[in-house]
């Protein structure tokens, strides 16, 4: 049986990315640790899905290598790394707004969007 693909964003989903995109940002240097329970979640996902990371960092060889090094450092295994979102059954992204058939609710979600690490309700790994 062929597993379906699930596509996971890197910055802000796997990598906590709290340092953000600023003057010190480079695609080949990743300073932030994983988000809480990331390694466990990816392991669980890989039991049922092909897990592909998508990141604009991977547009360069240096950026793709930085992601590989980061994954190795934190003992996280994925099935591939791409610079663009490939066709997939699902996408996990920290900046996505799901469309559920109602444009008014979608526009409200866009207007009220707040990144997860600006919200004090997220769970820290112990």
VENJOCOR-V512110 format. One record per pair of residues at least 4 apart in sequence whose ideal C-beta (glycine too) atoms are under 8 Angstrom apart, sorted by sequence separation. I is the first residue (numbers start at 1). GAP is how many residues later the second one is. D is the distance in whole Angstrom. If there is no record, write none. Layout:
i=I gap=GAP d=D
i=I gap=GAP d=D
This chain:
i=9 gap=4 d=4
i=10 gap=4 d=5
i=11 gap=4 d=5
i=12 gap=4 d=8
i=21 gap=4 d=5
i=34 gap=4 d=4
i=37 gap=4 d=6
i=38 gap=4 d=6
i=39 gap=4 d=6
i=40 gap=4 d=6
i=41 gap=4 d=6
i=42 gap=4 d=6
i=43 gap=4 d=7
i=45 gap=4 d=5
i=46 gap=4 d=8
i=54 gap=4 d=8
i=59 gap=4 d=6
i=60 gap=4 d=7
i=61 gap=4 d=6
i=62 gap=4 d=6
i=63 gap=4 d=7
i=64 gap=4 d=7
i=65 gap=4 d=6
i=66 gap=4 d=6
i=67 gap=4 d=6
i=68 gap=4 d=6
i=69 gap=4 d=6
i=70 gap=4 d=7
i=82 gap=4 d=5
i=102 gap=4 d=7
i=103 gap=4 d=6
i=104 gap=4 d=6
i=105 gap=4 d=6
i=106 gap=4 d=7
i=107 gap=4 d=6
i=108 gap=4 d=6
i=109 gap=4 d=7
i=114 gap=4 d=5
i=115 gap=4 d=7
i=8 gap=5 d=6
i=9 gap=5 d=7
i=10 gap=5 d=6
i=12 gap=5 d=4
i=19 gap=5 d=7
i=20 gap=5 d=7
i=34 gap=5 d=6
i=46 gap=5 d=5
i=53 gap=5 d=8
i=58 gap=5 d=5
i=71 gap=5 d=5
i=91 gap=5 d=7
i=100 gap=5 d=7
i=114 gap=5 d=6
i=117 gap=5 d=7
i=8 gap=6 d=6
i=11 gap=6 d=4
i=19 gap=6 d=8
i=45 gap=6 d=5
i=57 gap=6 d=4
i=58 gap=6 d=4
i=71 gap=6 d=7
i=85 gap=6 d=6
i=100 gap=6 d=7
i=116 gap=6 d=5
i=56 gap=7 d=8
i=57 gap=7 d=7
i=71 gap=7 d=7
i=99 gap=7 d=6
i=55 gap=8 d=7
i=42 gap=9 d=6
i=57 gap=9 d=6
i=58 gap=9 d=6
i=97 gap=9 d=6
i=11 gap=10 d=8
i=57 gap=10 d=6
i=98 gap=11 d=8
i=19 gap=12 d=6
i=55 gap=12 d=6
i=97 gap=12 d=5
i=19 gap=13 d=6
i=68 gap=13 d=7
i=97 gap=13 d=6
i=18 gap=14 d=6
i=53 gap=14 d=7
i=67 gap=14 d=5
i=15 gap=15 d=6
i=17 gap=15 d=5
i=16 gap=16 d=4
i=97 gap=16 d=7
i=15 gap=17 d=5
i=16 gap=17 d=6
i=64 gap=17 d=6
i=15 gap=18 d=8
i=16 gap=18 d=7
i=95 gap=18 d=8
i=15 gap=19 d=7
i=16 gap=19 d=5
i=64 gap=19 d=8
i=14 gap=20 d=6
i=15 gap=20 d=7
i=95 gap=20 d=7
i=14 gap=21 d=6
i=94 gap=21 d=7
i=13 gap=22 d=7
i=94 gap=22 d=6
i=58 gap=23 d=5
i=14 gap=24 d=5
i=58 gap=24 d=6
i=59 gap=24 d=4
i=13 gap=25 d=8
i=53 gap=25 d=5
i=58 gap=25 d=4
i=52 gap=26 d=7
i=55 gap=26 d=7
i=57 gap=26 d=8
i=30 gap=27 d=8
i=51 gap=27 d=5
i=52 gap=27 d=6
i=53 gap=27 d=7
i=54 gap=27 d=8
i=55 gap=27 d=8
i=56 gap=27 d=6
i=14 gap=28 d=7
i=51 gap=28 d=5
i=52 gap=28 d=4
i=53 gap=28 d=5
i=54 gap=28 d=5
i=55 gap=28 d=7
i=27 gap=29 d=8
i=28 gap=29 d=8
i=50 gap=29 d=5
i=51 gap=29 d=8
i=52 gap=29 d=7
i=53 gap=29 d=7
i=54 gap=29 d=7
i=27 gap=30 d=4
i=50 gap=30 d=8
i=52 gap=30 d=6
i=54 gap=30 d=6
i=46 gap=31 d=7
i=54 gap=31 d=5
i=27 gap=32 d=7
i=28 gap=32 d=7
i=46 gap=32 d=8
i=54 gap=32 d=7
i=27 gap=33 d=6
i=46 gap=33 d=7
i=8 gap=34 d=7
i=28 gap=34 d=4
i=42 gap=34 d=6
i=43 gap=34 d=8
i=52 gap=34 d=6
i=27 gap=35 d=6
i=28 gap=35 d=6
i=39 gap=35 d=6
i=42 gap=35 d=7
i=27 gap=36 d=3
i=30 gap=36 d=5
i=38 gap=36 d=8
i=39 gap=36 d=6
i=42 gap=36 d=6
i=52 gap=36 d=7
i=8 gap=37 d=8
i=28 gap=37 d=7
i=29 gap=37 d=6
i=30 gap=37 d=7
i=39 gap=37 d=5
i=54 gap=37 d=8
i=28 gap=38 d=5
i=38 gap=38 d=7
i=6 gap=39 d=6
i=14 gap=39 d=7
i=27 gap=39 d=7
i=30 gap=39 d=8
i=30 gap=40 d=5
i=34 gap=40 d=5
i=49 gap=40 d=7
i=33 gap=41 d=7
i=34 gap=42 d=7
i=6 gap=43 d=4
i=8 gap=43 d=6
i=10 gap=43 d=5
i=4 gap=44 d=8
i=5 gap=44 d=6
i=6 gap=44 d=7
i=8 gap=44 d=7
i=9 gap=44 d=8
i=10 gap=44 d=7
i=11 gap=44 d=6
i=3 gap=45 d=6
i=4 gap=45 d=6
i=5 gap=45 d=5
i=6 gap=45 d=6
i=7 gap=45 d=5
i=8 gap=45 d=6
i=9 gap=45 d=6
i=10 gap=45 d=4
i=3 gap=46 d=5
i=4 gap=46 d=7
i=5 gap=46 d=8
i=6 gap=46 d=7
i=7 gap=46 d=8
i=8 gap=46 d=7
i=9 gap=46 d=7
i=11 gap=46 d=7
i=3 gap=47 d=5
i=5 gap=47 d=6
i=7 gap=47 d=5
i=10 gap=47 d=7
i=10 gap=48 d=8
i=15 gap=55 d=7
i=10 gap=57 d=6
i=14 gap=62 d=7
i=8 gap=70 d=8
i=7 gap=78 d=5
i=7 gap=79 d=6
i=13 gap=79 d=6
i=13 gap=80 d=6
i=5 gap=81 d=7
i=7 gap=81 d=4
i=13 gap=81 d=5
i=5 gap=82 d=7
i=6 gap=82 d=6
i=9 gap=82 d=8
i=12 gap=82 d=4
i=5 gap=83 d=4
i=6 gap=83 d=6
i=7 gap=83 d=7
i=8 gap=83 d=8
i=9 gap=83 d=6
i=11 gap=83 d=8
i=12 gap=83 d=7
i=4 gap=84 d=8
i=5 gap=84 d=6
i=6 gap=84 d=5
i=7 gap=84 d=5
i=8 gap=84 d=5
i=9 gap=84 d=4
i=4 gap=85 d=4
i=6 gap=85 d=8
i=7 gap=85 d=7
i=9 gap=85 d=6
i=6 gap=86 d=7
i=9 gap=86 d=8
i=36 gap=86 d=8
i=37 gap=86 d=8
i=36 gap=87 d=6
i=36 gap=88 d=6
i=37 gap=88 d=6
i=36 gap=89 d=3
i=18 gap=99 d=6
i=17 gap=100 d=8
i=16 gap=101 d=7
i=12 gap=103 d=7
i=12 gap=104 d=8
i=12 gap=105 d=8
